[in-house]
Amino acid sequence: MCIKIISPEKSLEFNPMEPLEDQVYNAKEILVKYEPNEERKMNSFVREMERMVLSGLSCGAEIKVETNNHLEGVKLERKLDKLKLKLNVNEMVKGLTKFHADLDNKLCELSKLCLEKNE
């Protein structure tokens, strides 16, 4: 088992045939153990993470990589760290956008109240 997705309810292995966002929903941790003979599965996982970044999705799970002292494992760890940072930026942008929308609504309400008092 090279990629394990752990959630409070269950623990499962990454399935390249299913969308990653469905698999990591409510996940707390993703454990990636680099194995040279599992390159295909690793590449599929990275592509799914990249797709999530481009789609603006978020993933709250902590990603831990066990490199097994392979250079490719270290490269994978760095790549996943960068993708996780981008997912966090997506989440921050969503939060900031929601904050601005809420603020805009409150300012509109305040403006209406001021206009009603002046009439």
C-alpha positions as CSV (number, residue, x, y, z in Angstrom):
1,M,0.0,0.0,0.0
2,C,1.8,3.2,-1.1
3,I,-0.9,5.9,-0.7
4,K,-3.2,5.6,2.3
5,I,-6.0,8.1,2.9
6,I,-7.0,8.2,6.6
7,S,-10.3,9.7,7.8
8,P,-12.1,9.4,11.1
9,E,-14.5,6.8,9.8
10,K,-12.2,4.6,7.7
11,S,-8.8,4.2,6.1
12,L,-8.5,3.4,2.4
13,E,-5.9,3.1,-0.4
14,F,-5.8,5.7,-3.2
15,N,-7.9,4.5,-6.2
16,P,-6.7,6.1,-9.4
17,M,-10.1,5.3,-11.0
18,E,-12.0,7.6,-8.7
19,P,-11.8,11.4,-8.3
20,L,-9.4,12.3,-5.5
21,E,-11.7,14.9,-4.0
22,D,-14.2,12.2,-3.3
23,Q,-11.6,10.0,-1.6
24,V,-10.1,12.8,0.6
25,Y,-13.4,14.2,1.7
26,N,-13.2,14.5,5.6
27,A,-9.7,12.9,5.5
28,K,-7.3,13.9,8.3
29,E,-4.2,12.5,6.8
30,I,-2.7,11.2,3.6
31,L,0.3,8.9,4.0
32,V,2.4,8.5,0.8
33,K,5.1,5.8,1.0
34,Y,7.4,6.1,-2.1
35,E,7.9,2.8,-3.8
36,P,9.9,2.8,-7.1
37,N,7.7,0.0,-8.5
38,E,4.5,2.1,-8.0
39,E,5.5,5.1,-10.3
40,R,2.2,4.9,-12.2
41,K,0.1,5.2,-9.1
42,M,2.3,8.0,-7.7
43,N,2.0,9.9,-11.0
44,S,-1.8,9.5,-11.0
45,F,-2.0,10.8,-7.5
46,V,0.1,13.9,-8.4
47,R,-2.1,14.5,-11.5
48,E,-5.2,14.3,-9.4
49,M,-3.7,16.8,-6.9
50,E,-2.8,19.2,-9.7
51,R,-6.4,18.9,-11.1
52,M,-7.7,19.8,-7.6
53,V,-5.5,22.8,-7.5
54,L,-6.6,24.0,-10.9
55,S,-10.3,23.4,-10.0
56,G,-10.0,25.5,-6.9
57,L,-10.8,22.6,-4.6
58,S,-9.4,22.3,-1.1
59,C,-7.9,19.5,0.9
60,G,-7.6,19.8,4.6
61,A,-5.7,16.6,5.1
62,E,-2.1,16.6,6.2
63,I,0.1,15.0,3.6
64,K,3.0,12.9,5.0
65,V,5.6,11.4,2.6
66,E,8.0,8.6,3.4
67,T,10.8,8.9,0.8
68,N,12.5,5.6,1.6
69,N,15.8,7.4,0.9
70,H,15.2,7.6,-2.8
71,L,15.9,10.7,-4.8
72,E,12.6,10.4,-6.7
73,G,10.9,10.1,-3.3
74,V,12.4,13.4,-2.2
75,K,11.3,15.0,-5.5
76,L,7.8,13.6,-4.9
77,E,7.8,15.0,-1.3
78,R,8.7,18.5,-2.6
79,K,6.1,18.4,-5.4
80,L,3.4,17.4,-2.9
81,D,4.5,20.1,-0.5
82,K,4.1,22.7,-3.3
83,L,0.7,21.4,-4.3
84,K,-0.5,21.4,-0.7
85,L,0.6,25.0,-0.4
86,K,-1.4,25.9,-3.5
87,L,-4.4,24.1,-2.1
88,N,-4.1,26.2,1.1
89,V,-3.9,29.3,-1.0
90,N,-7.1,28.2,-2.8
91,E,-8.8,27.9,0.6
92,M,-7.5,31.3,1.7
93,V,-8.8,33.0,-1.4
94,K,-12.2,31.4,-0.9
95,G,-12.3,32.7,2.7
96,L,-11.2,36.2,1.6
97,T,-13.9,36.2,-1.1
98,K,-16.6,35.2,1.3
99,F,-15.4,37.8,3.8
100,H,-15.6,40.6,1.1
101,A,-19.1,39.4,0.0
102,D,-20.3,39.5,3.6
103,L,-18.8,42.9,4.2
104,D,-20.4,44.2,1.0
105,N,-23.8,43.0,2.1
106,K,-23.4,44.6,5.5
107,L,-22.3,47.9,3.9
108,C,-25.4,47.8,1.6
109,E,-27.6,47.3,4.7
110,L,-26.0,50.2,6.5
111,S,-26.3,52.4,3.4
112,K,-30.1,51.6,3.2
113,L,-30.5,52.4,6.9
114,C,-28.8,55.8,6.4
115,L,-30.9,56.6,3.4
116,E,-34.1,55.8,5.3
117,K,-33.1,58.1,8.1
118,N,-32.4,61.0,5.8
119,E,-35.8,60.8,4.1
